[in-house]
């Protein structure tokens, strides 16, 4: 290669390098622009997702430095993907909604980040601004790992017209007891009207078991729900079925209630939207049916804001995330319209919310019970397999509880080997 050609080649290479550097600079600038967006994953894939979208749109219209992009994803899929994403450090969303029962184990496995420094810097997100049970679930070992969006409970819907006929004084004390379910049932079954629906048995079991003093775990690790209190809960509900006070296996309790054939329908507060359009259905909402009238316990869960462990998170973006969470807390009427109870006590200042049927839960928040058992998911899935079977006499109660406790123990042991 002659000298002139060498010069030409060298110049060409230099130009290519400069172009490359300019290109890298452009990519970096573009990346920084993209980073002004908070990627938010939630489990709101149903109609509640539309309510969340409206809230996010309203927030983005305030022109924050970091706008929010919402991606609803099925809960099972999200929970399966989280460990892999965190392990790889790639494609991690900036903000995530997880169920309260997941927080303890996620924190122990270092899949979510402590939020204390970000909360302190924000200065407006404070314990006293939130419902106690929803806030407490995110505090572990002296650090805070989550901030509550809402609390959502299992309650009792009742047909006002049927209750006036078969139990006019039941709600004089604003409590519905198992004994009152039986008393109403004795009268209503003569007219082929069912007293109480057997719906999601697991959450009713957990509420009633706690009322009787039961705990999912005595030591915080090993399950401890194979005992007389658990047996009594299942045996009493089985008795309602046997005596014709409750629906029989295979009957659709939702349809029974909507058609005026059921007095009491224990269900989630989120089910109220399915009743609002039904003409001639005069319904109300009360605490979950109770064993002990002096101890109201409504099984409750909570959607919690968390930040997955993310090496790419910056203090600036974290500040933007806290601003968004705080804004949601102060502007949560739209979330209440989705059939949820916002965790921010700011909502109690809103007259429209106070007229909603589920507003009483926030005013009587001591009744809300959220499990902090870190292996709750294992226990809940094991109980799901047996509680329905036992109350409909397809499985012996003691054998069912033994099976559920053993399965929980086995899954705990397996998780520790991973």
C-alpha positions as CSV (number, residue, x, y, z in Angstrom):
1,X,0.0,0.0,0.0
2,X,1.5,3.4,-1.0
3,X,1.8,6.4,1.3
4,X,-1.1,8.2,-0.3
5,X,-3.4,5.3,0.0
6,X,-2.5,4.8,3.6
7,X,-3.4,8.4,4.3
8,X,-6.8,7.9,2.6
9,X,-7.5,4.7,4.5
10,X,-6.5,6.3,7.8
11,X,-8.8,9.3,7.2
12,X,-11.6,7.0,6.3
13,X,-11.1,5.0,9.5
14,X,-11.1,8.1,11.6
15,X,-14.3,9.4,10.0
16,X,-15.9,6.0,10.7
17,X,-14.8,6.1,14.4
18,X,-16.1,9.7,14.8
19,X,-19.4,8.6,13.2
20,X,-19.6,5.7,15.5
21,X,-19.0,7.9,18.6
22,X,-21.7,10.3,17.4
23,X,-24.0,7.3,16.9
24,X,-23.3,6.1,20.5
25,X,-23.9,9.6,21.8
26,X,-27.3,9.7,20.0
27,X,-28.2,6.3,21.5
28,X,-27.3,7.5,24.9
29,X,-29.4,10.7,24.5
30,X,-32.3,8.6,23.2
31,X,-32.0,6.2,26.1
32,X,-32.1,9.1,28.6
33,X,-35.2,10.3,26.9
34,X,-36.7,6.9,27.2
35,X,-35.7,6.7,30.9
36,X,-38.0,9.6,31.6
37,X,-40.8,7.0,31.6
38,X,-41.8,4.8,34.5
39,X,-42.7,1.3,33.4
40,X,-45.4,0.1,35.7
41,X,-46.6,-3.5,35.8
42,X,-49.8,-4.4,37.6
43,X,-52.1,-7.4,38.0
44,X,-55.1,-5.3,36.9
45,X,-56.1,-7.2,33.8
46,X,-59.9,-6.9,34.4
47,X,-62.2,-3.9,34.4
48,X,-60.2,-2.4,37.3
49,X,-57.4,-2.0,34.8
50,X,-59.5,0.6,33.0
51,X,-59.9,2.5,36.2
52,X,-56.2,2.4,36.7
53,X,-55.6,3.6,33.2
54,X,-57.8,6.6,33.7
55,X,-55.9,7.5,36.9
56,X,-52.6,7.2,35.1
57,X,-53.8,9.3,32.2
58,X,-54.9,12.0,34.7
59,X,-51.5,11.9,36.4
60,X,-49.6,12.1,33.1
61,X,-51.7,15.1,32.2
62,X,-50.2,17.0,35.2
63,X,-47.0,16.9,33.2
64,X,-44.7,15.2,35.7
65,X,-41.0,14.8,34.8
66,X,-41.5,11.0,34.7
67,X,-44.7,9.9,33.0
68,X,-46.1,6.5,33.7
69,X,-46.7,3.7,31.2
70,X,-49.0,1.0,32.5
71,X,-48.7,-2.7,31.5
72,X,-51.3,-5.0,33.0
73,X,-50.1,-8.6,33.2
74,X,-51.7,-11.8,34.6
75,X,-50.7,-12.3,38.2
76,X,-49.5,-15.9,37.8
77,X,-47.4,-15.0,34.8
78,X,-45.9,-12.0,36.6
79,X,-45.0,-13.9,39.7
80,X,-43.3,-16.6,37.5
81,X,-41.3,-14.0,35.6
82,X,-40.1,-11.9,38.6
83,X,-37.4,-14.3,39.9
84,X,-35.9,-14.7,36.4
85,X,-36.0,-11.0,35.7
86,X,-34.4,-10.0,39.0
87,X,-31.7,-12.7,38.6
88,X,-30.8,-11.5,35.1
89,X,-31.1,-7.8,35.9
90,X,-32.8,-7.3,32.5
91,X,-36.2,-5.9,31.4
92,X,-37.1,-5.1,35.0
93,X,-40.2,-2.8,35.3
94,X,-39.6,0.3,37.4
95,X,-42.7,-0.1,39.6
96,X,-44.8,-3.2,40.3
97,X,-48.0,-4.1,42.1
98,X,-47.8,-7.3,44.1
99,X,-50.3,-8.8,46.5
100,X,-49.6,-8.2,50.2
101,X,-49.1,-11.9,51.0
102,X,-46.1,-11.9,48.6
103,X,-44.1,-9.1,50.2
104,X,-42.4,-10.9,53.1
105,X,-41.0,-13.7,50.9
106,X,-40.0,-11.4,48.1
107,X,-38.1,-9.3,50.7
108,X,-36.4,-12.3,52.2
109,X,-35.3,-13.5,48.8
110,X,-34.0,-10.0,48.0
111,X,-36.3,-9.6,44.9
112,X,-37.7,-6.2,46.0
113,X,-35.8,-3.1,47.1
114,X,-36.1,-1.3,50.5
115,X,-37.9,2.0,49.9
116,X,-36.9,3.9,53.1
117,X,-34.5,6.4,51.6
118,X,-36.8,7.2,48.7
119,X,-39.8,7.6,51.1
120,X,-37.8,9.9,53.4
121,X,-36.7,12.1,50.5
122,X,-40.3,12.3,49.3
123,X,-41.4,13.5,52.7
124,X,-45.2,13.2,52.0
125,X,-45.6,9.4,52.1
126,X,-46.2,8.7,55.8
127,X,-47.6,5.9,58.0
128,X,-50.4,8.1,59.4
129,X,-51.8,8.7,55.9
130,X,-52.6,5.0,55.3
131,X,-54.9,2.3,56.7
132,X,-52.9,0.5,59.4
133,X,-53.2,-3.1,58.1
134,X,-52.2,-2.1,54.6
135,X,-49.2,-0.1,55.8
136,X,-47.9,-2.6,58.3
137,X,-47.6,-5.5,55.9
138,X,-44.8,-3.7,54.0
139,X,-42.6,-3.1,57.1
140,X,-40.1,-6.0,57.6
141,X,-37.0,-6.2,59.8
142,X,-36.8,-2.5,60.3
143,X,-37.1,-1.6,56.6
144,X,-40.1,-0.7,54.3
145,X,-40.5,-2.8,51.1
146,X,-44.0,-1.7,49.9
147,X,-46.6,1.0,50.0
148,X,-50.3,0.1,49.9
149,X,-52.6,1.1,47.0
150,X,-55.7,-0.4,48.6
151,X,-57.3,-2.9,50.9
152,X,-59.9,-5.3,49.6
153,X,-62.0,-7.5,51.8
154,X,-64.5,-10.3,51.8
155,X,-67.8,-9.1,53.1
156,X,-71.5,-10.1,53.2
157,X,-74.0,-8.9,50.6
158,X,-77.5,-9.3,51.8
159,X,-80.9,-9.1,50.1
160,X,-82.8,-6.3,52.1
161,X,-86.2,-7.6,51.2
162,X,-85.6,-11.2,52.1
163,X,-83.8,-10.2,55.3
164,X,-86.8,-8.0,56.3
165,X,-89.0,-11.1,55.9
166,X,-86.8,-13.8,57.5
167,X,-84.6,-11.8,59.9
168,X,-85.8,-8.2,60.5
169,X,-83.6,-7.7,63.6
170,X,-80.4,-9.4,62.4
171,X,-78.6,-6.2,61.6
172,X,-79.7,-4.2,64.6
173,X,-76.2,-4.6,65.9
174,X,-74.7,-4.4,62.4
175,X,-73.3,-7.9,62.7
176,X,-74.4,-11.2,61.2
177,X,-73.6,-14.3,63.2
178,X,-73.6,-18.0,62.3
179,X,-76.5,-18.5,64.7
180,X,-78.5,-15.9,62.9
181,X,-77.7,-17.6,59.6
182,X,-79.3,-20.8,61.0
183,X,-82.3,-18.9,62.4
184,X,-82.9,-17.2,59.1
185,X,-82.4,-20.5,57.3
186,X,-85.0,-22.3,59.3
187,X,-87.6,-19.9,58.0
188,X,-86.3,-19.3,54.5
189,X,-85.8,-22.9,53.5
190,X,-89.6,-23.4,53.9
191,X,-90.0,-21.1,50.9
192,X,-87.0,-22.7,49.1
193,X,-84.9,-19.6,49.8
194,X,-81.3,-20.3,50.8
195,X,-79.9,-18.5,53.8
196,X,-76.1,-18.3,53.1
197,X,-74.0,-19.0,50.0
198,X,-70.9,-21.1,50.2
199,X,-68.5,-19.1,48.0
200,X,-64.7,-18.8,48.2
201,X,-64.2,-21.1,51.1
202,X,-60.6,-20.5,51.7
203,X,-60.9,-16.8,52.7
204,X,-64.0,-17.5,54.8
205,X,-62.1,-20.2,56.6
206,X,-59.2,-17.9,57.3
207,X,-61.5,-15.2,58.7
208,X,-63.4,-17.6,60.9
209,X,-60.4,-19.5,62.0
210,X,-58.8,-16.2,63.2
211,X,-61.9,-15.3,65.1
212,X,-61.6,-18.5,67.1
213,X,-58.0,-17.6,67.9
214,X,-56.3,-19.8,65.2
215,X,-53.0,-18.9,63.6
216,X,-51.6,-20.1,60.3
217,X,-48.2,-20.4,62.0
218,X,-47.2,-20.3,65.6
219,X,-43.5,-19.7,64.9
220,X,-43.7,-17.7,61.7
221,X,-42.4,-20.5,59.6
222,X,-44.1,-23.9,60.1
223,X,-47.8,-24.2,59.5
224,X,-50.1,-24.8,62.5
225,X,-53.6,-25.0,61.2
226,X,-54.4,-28.7,61.8
227,X,-56.1,-28.2,65.1
228,X,-59.6,-28.1,66.9
229,X,-60.3,-24.5,65.9
230,X,-59.9,-25.3,62.2
231,X,-62.0,-28.4,62.6
232,X,-64.8,-26.4,64.2
233,X,-64.9,-23.9,61.4
234,X,-65.2,-26.6,58.7
235,X,-67.6,-28.7,60.7
236,X,-69.9,-25.7,61.4
237,X,-70.0,-24.8,57.7
238,X,-70.6,-28.4,56.7
239,X,-73.5,-28.3,59.1
240,X,-75.1,-25.4,57.3
241,X,-75.0,-27.4,54.1
242,X,-76.3,-30.6,55.7
243,X,-79.3,-28.7,57.3
244,X,-80.2,-26.9,54.1
245,X,-79.2,-23.4,55.3
246,X,-76.5,-23.1,52.7
247,X,-76.4,-23.9,49.0
248,X,-75.6,-27.4,47.8
249,X,-72.6,-28.3,45.7
250,X,-72.9,-27.2,42.1
251,X,-75.3,-24.4,42.7
252,X,-74.3,-20.9,41.4
253,X,-74.5,-18.7,44.5
254,X,-74.1,-15.5,42.4
255,X,-77.0,-16.4,40.3
256,X,-79.1,-17.3,43.3
257,X,-78.4,-13.9,44.9
258,X,-79.0,-12.0,41.7
259,X,-82.3,-13.8,41.2
260,X,-83.6,-13.2,44.7
261,X,-83.1,-16.8,45.9
262,X,-80.4,-16.2,48.5
263,X,-80.4,-14.0,51.6
264,X,-76.7,-13.7,52.4
265,X,-73.9,-13.8,49.8
266,X,-70.4,-13.7,51.3
267,X,-68.2,-12.3,48.5
268,X,-65.5,-9.8,47.7
269,X,-66.1,-6.1,47.7
270,X,-65.1,-6.1,44.1
271,X,-68.2,-8.1,43.1
272,X,-70.5,-5.1,43.8
273,X,-70.2,-3.9,40.2
274,X,-71.9,-7.1,39.1
275,X,-75.0,-6.1,41.1
276,X,-75.4,-2.4,40.3
277,X,-77.2,-2.9,36.9
278,X,-79.7,-5.4,38.2
279,X,-83.2,-3.8,38.6
280,X,-85.4,-4.8,41.5
281,X,-82.5,-6.2,43.5
282,X,-82.4,-4.4,46.8
283,X,-79.1,-5.2,48.4
284,X,-76.8,-4.0,51.1
285,X,-73.3,-4.8,52.4
286,X,-72.1,-5.7,55.9
287,X,-69.1,-7.3,57.6
288,X,-68.4,-10.9,56.9
289,X,-70.6,-13.4,58.8
290,X,-69.0,-13.9,62.2
291,X,-68.6,-16.7,64.8
292,X,-68.1,-14.2,67.5
293,X,-70.1,-10.9,67.4
294,X,-67.5,-9.2,69.6
295,X,-64.7,-9.9,67.2
296,X,-65.4,-8.9,63.6
297,X,-62.7,-10.2,61.2
298,X,-62.9,-9.5,57.4
299,X,-60.3,-11.4,55.4
300,X,-58.4,-8.8,53.6
301,X,-55.6,-8.5,51.1
302,X,-53.9,-5.4,49.6
303,X,-52.3,-4.4,46.3
304,X,-48.9,-3.1,47.2
305,X,-46.5,-0.8,45.2
306,X,-43.0,-2.4,45.2
307,X,-39.8,-1.8,43.3
308,X,-38.0,-4.9,42.1
309,X,-34.3,-5.1,42.7
310,X,-33.0,-3.2,39.8
311,X,-29.3,-2.2,39.2
312,X,-30.4,0.4,36.6
313,X,-32.7,2.4,39.0
314,X,-31.6,6.0,39.5
315,X,-32.4,8.3,42.4
316,X,-34.1,10.6,40.0
317,X,-36.5,8.0,38.7
318,X,-37.1,6.7,42.2
319,X,-38.1,10.2,43.1
320,X,-40.5,10.2,40.2
321,X,-42.0,6.9,41.3
322,X,-42.6,8.2,44.8
323,X,-44.3,11.3,43.4
324,X,-46.6,9.0,41.4
325,X,-47.5,6.8,44.4
326,X,-48.2,9.8,46.5
327,X,-50.4,11.4,43.8
328,X,-52.4,8.1,43.5
329,X,-53.0,8.1,47.3
330,X,-54.3,11.7,47.2
331,X,-56.5,11.1,44.1
332,X,-58.0,7.6,44.5
333,X,-61.7,8.1,44.0
334,X,-61.5,6.4,40.6
335,X,-60.0,3.4,42.3
336,X,-62.9,3.3,44.8
337,X,-65.2,3.3,41.8
338,X,-63.5,0.0,40.8
339,X,-65.0,-1.6,43.9
340,X,-61.8,-1.2,45.9
341,X,-61.1,0.5,49.3
342,X,-58.2,2.9,48.8
343,X,-55.5,2.6,51.5
344,X,-54.9,6.3,51.6
345,X,-57.0,7.9,54.4
346,X,-57.3,11.0,52.3
347,X,-60.3,9.3,50.6
348,X,-62.3,9.8,53.8
349,X,-62.5,13.5,53.0
350,X,-64.5,12.6,49.8
351,X,-68.3,12.7,50.2
352,X,-68.8,10.5,47.2
353,X,-66.7,7.8,48.7
354,X,-68.4,8.0,52.0
355,X,-71.7,7.2,50.3
356,X,-70.3,4.0,48.7
357,X,-71.4,0.7,50.3
358,X,-67.8,-0.4,51.1
359,X,-66.8,2.8,52.8
360,X,-67.6,1.3,56.2
361,X,-64.5,-0.9,56.0
362,X,-62.2,2.1,56.1
363,X,-64.1,3.6,59.0
364,X,-63.9,0.2,60.9
365,X,-60.4,-0.7,59.8
366,X,-59.6,-2.7,62.9
367,X,-61.7,-5.5,61.4
368,X,-59.4,-5.8,58.4
369,X,-57.0,-8.8,58.7
370,X,-54.1,-9.2,56.3
371,X,-51.9,-12.2,56.7
372,X,-48.2,-11.5,57.3
373,X,-47.2,-15.2,57.2
374,X,-44.4,-15.4,54.6
375,X,-45.5,-18.8,53.4
376,X,-49.1,-17.7,53.0
377,X,-49.1,-18.6,49.3
378,X,-48.2,-22.2,50.1
379,X,-50.8,-22.5,52.9
380,X,-53.5,-20.8,50.9
381,X,-53.1,-23.1,47.8
382,X,-53.0,-26.2,50.0
383,X,-56.2,-25.1,51.9
384,X,-57.9,-24.3,48.6
385,X,-57.7,-28.0,47.7
386,X,-59.5,-29.2,50.8
387,X,-61.9,-26.7,52.3
388,X,-64.5,-27.0,49.6
389,X,-64.2,-30.8,49.6
390,X,-64.7,-31.0,53.4
391,X,-67.7,-28.8,53.8
392,X,-69.5,-30.6,51.0
393,X,-68.7,-34.0,52.6
394,X,-66.3,-35.2,49.9
395,X,-63.4,-35.5,52.3
396,X,-62.9,-36.1,56.0
397,X,-62.2,-32.8,57.8
398,X,-59.2,-34.1,59.9
399,X,-57.7,-35.9,56.9
400,X,-58.1,-32.7,54.8
401,X,-56.3,-30.5,57.3
402,X,-53.5,-33.0,57.7
403,X,-53.1,-33.1,53.9
404,X,-53.1,-29.3,53.7
405,X,-50.5,-28.8,56.5
406,X,-48.3,-31.6,55.1
407,X,-48.4,-30.0,51.6
408,X,-47.5,-26.6,53.0
409,X,-44.5,-28.1,54.9
410,X,-43.3,-30.0,51.8
411,X,-43.4,-26.8,49.7
412,X,-41.6,-24.8,52.3
413,X,-38.8,-27.5,52.4
414,X,-38.6,-27.6,48.6
415,X,-38.4,-23.8,48.4
416,X,-35.4,-23.8,50.7
417,X,-33.5,-26.2,48.5
418,X,-33.8,-24.0,45.5
